[in-house]
């Protein structure tokens, strides 16, 4: 059976998690969400690693 899209694109062996997501989210939170009064829309694409980091900061 061929690999499905999700098995290939969300496979941690092929695309492992890195420190980039945390650094990127910390930058966004520091620059745009310091007052904690903004809203954040998650468009639900990807593995969810960015939203998991941002919800701890916003």
CORWOKA-V399016 format. One record per residue. RES is the residue in one letter. SS is DSSP state (H for helix, E for strand, C for the rest). PSI is psi in whole degrees, -180 to 180 (* if undefined). BURIAL is 1 if it has 16 or more other C-alpha atoms within 10 Angstrom, else 0. Layout:
BEGIN
[[RES;SS;PSI;BURIAL] [RES;SS;PSI;BURIAL]]
END
This chain:
BEGIN
[[X;C;137;0] [X;C;153;0] [X;C;139;0] [X;C;166;0] [X;H;-49;0] [X;H;-34;0] [X;H;-32;0] [X;H;-50;0] [X;H;-20;0] [X;C;17;0] [X;C;120;0] [X;C;-23;0] [X;C;-36;0] [X;C;-43;0] [X;C;81;0] [X;C;155;0] [X;C;149;0] [X;C;180;0] [X;C;-11;0] [X;H;-45;0] [X;H;-45;1] [X;H;-45;1] [X;H;-42;0] [X;H;-46;0] [X;H;-37;1] [X;H;-40;1] [X;H;-48;0] [X;H;-44;0] [X;H;-43;1] [X;H;-38;0] [X;H;-38;0] [X;H;-17;0] [X;C;30;1] [X;C;-36;0] [X;C;-10;0] [X;C;28;0] [X;C;-1;0] [X;C;175;0] [X;C;153;0] [X;C;126;0] [X;C;123;0] [X;C;121;0] [X;C;7;0] [X;C;50;0] [X;C;139;0] [X;C;-162;0] [X;C;-5;0] [X;C;7;0] [X;H;-33;0] [X;H;-45;1] [X;H;-35;1] [X;H;-34;0] [X;H;-44;1] [X;H;-35;1] [X;H;-20;0] [X;H;-16;0] [X;H;-27;0] [X;C;*;1]]
END
